[in-house]
């Protein structure tokens, strides 16, 4: 198993430090761009109280997308990142 590399990811208006497999970095960065583009799209289309509302909308959208060829690696990485973010949010609340 390769060593995990740390990267900083920005989702919405927050930065998270996660560790990923080096070969997954491109997929993670493309996914982050997609997520942040969707957050911006939803902010312009829908009323929301805060960034958490928009992120929840994006997560719902993302979860209902049909699987793609890169889905196994992508889903694993994204689910891990989401789980870590959820743990961090629970600590704050």
C-alpha angles and dihedrals in degrees: 000000000000122000115265117245123219117233134174114234127190119210115177104324099332133089121217129187111219136168120230141169109272092236090056096056097094092049092048093050092048089049092050090052090050092048094048092046089053091048089055091046092051092046089059095043105040138040113243135168098224146344092281089065092055094045090051089053091051093048090052091048092047094048092054097050117111114257118267133204091265093044100109095057092035096048092048092050095043094046091050091049092047091050091052091048091049090052091050092049091050089054090053095047 
